Amino acid sequence: MTADHLTPLITATAQWLTRAYPSGSGALETALAGVQARQAVTVAAWLRYPTDLDAALVAIAGPGGSARLDWITGADDAGAPSDAWRTWVDEVVASWAAVLLSTPGLAATAMESLAACGRLTGAPVDFRRLVTPDEHDRRAAALLRHPDLLAPIADLHRAELLDRLELAV
């Protein structure tokens, strides 16, 4: 798959997650939370848009934006002229990423699904921070991985993710 088509979507959706569920204090925690969000969003985007054609179509049509997600989370800074990046947020991908971040073990299942279809062949990253986070990762992304806090977003499209992974709903 041409990753270039999904780059704006992945970047914007990961940024939305890290703004909606910020890390603790400090540059290291912010970076660790950002990596986890980006890995979860990347996996979710690859599952959602599994072919080059799917990725190209979403790049042309656009993913829909963050308006509903902003409303659900009560984001009060949405809509500023400098927030044009929010138009590239994909609600389904954000929801699927929230499920992967908040449900231990499901990220590994998603990775197995991607590996089975050959999607991970030659991938430049191992997704360790998503699949097997260490204590630093968990502490840095405490809000980003909290099942109760993520539930309103994760529950939006959880059933579709489970269906995609061929798991019982």
N, C-alpha and C positions, 0 to 999 in steps of 0.2 A: 504494500500500500504506500502511496505517496504521502509521507508524513506532512509535507508542506501544506496540503489542503486543510489539515486539521490543526495546524499550529495556532492560528488565531483563536479558534474555539477552545483549545486546550489551555492556552495562556489566560484567556479571559475567564474561563470557568474556574480554573485554579485560583486566580486572583479573587474572584467572587467568594469562593469558599474561605480563603484565608482572611478576607475582610469581615465576612459574616461570623467567623469563628476564630478570632485572633489568638495568637500564641501568647505565652507569658511575656515577660520582659526580656530584653536583650536581643542582640543581633543573631547569636547562635540559635536560640530557640525559634526566632522568626524564620531563619533559614531552614531549620529542620522541619518545622511545620509546613513551610512552603514546598519543600521537596516531597513530603508525604502527600500533600494535596495534589501536586502535579502528577505524581505517580498514580494516584487513585483516579484522577481525571483522565490520564492517558489510557489506562486500562479500560475505563468506562467508555471512552470515545472509540477505542479500537473494537470493543464489543458492539457498540451502537452502530458504527459505520465500518463494517467488516471488509468492504471492497473499495477499490479505487473509485468506482463509479459512485458509491454511497458518499465517500469523502468529497468528491468533486461536486456532487449535487448540493450537499450542505454548504459548501463554500460559495456556490452560486446563489442559492436560495436564502442562506443565512439561518442560523440556529434558533432564532426567536427572541433572544434577549432575557434579561433578568427580572423583568417587571413583576411577575408572579412570585418569584423567589424573594424579591425585595419586600413585597407586601406580606408574605408569610413570616419573614424574619423581622419585620418592622424596621427595615433599613430606612433611616431618615436622611441619608445623604445621597440617595439615588436620584438620578435625573439632572444632575449638574451638567452644564455644557462640556466639562472636562471628562465626563464619564461615558464618552462614546464607546469605550471598550465594552460596556455592559450589553451592547447589542450583539456581541459575539458570545455571550453566555448561553449555554445550552441547558435548558431545564432538566431534560432527561439525563444527560450526562452528569450534571451536578447531583441529581438524586441518586443515580447509580454509584457515583463516587462516594456519596455520604453512606450508602449501604456498605460499600467495601471498607470504608474507614471505621465504621461502627459495629461491624459484625465480624468478630474474630473467626478466622477460618474461611470465610467466603472469598476473601481476596486470593487465597491460594487456589480455590476452586476456579476462580476467574482466570488465573494465570494458567492453570492446567487446560482450560478451554482454549485459550489463545495459543498455547503450545501445540495442542492437538491439531489446530487448523494451520499451523506453520507460521503464525503471526509473529512469534518471538524469535524466529531464525534471524540471526544477525542483529538483534536488538542491542543497542549500545549500553543498556542499563539493566541491572538485575532485579529491580523493584524490591530489594530487601527491606527498605524502610516502610514500605506498604505491607508486605507479607509477614515479616518477622521484625517488628519494631523493637528496639531495645528500650531500656528505662529512660534514656535521654529523649528518644523519639516520643515515647508516650507522654512524658512530662511536658515536652515542648508543644505537643498537639492535644493537650488535655481536652479542650473544648471541641476541637476538630474531630476527635474520636469518641466523644461522649454520646452513647446511644440515645439517651433521653433528649438531649439538646438537638441532635440531628434528626430525630424521629419525624418532625413535620416535613422535612425535606426528603428524607430517605423513603418515607411511606408514600410519597407521590407516585413513584414508578418502581417500587420494590418488586411487585408482581411481574412486571415485564422483564426485569433483570433475572429473576429466578426462572422465568420461562426461557429466556435466552440461554441460561446456563443449564436448562433442562432439569431443574430441581422442583420438587413438589412445593406448591404454594401453601 
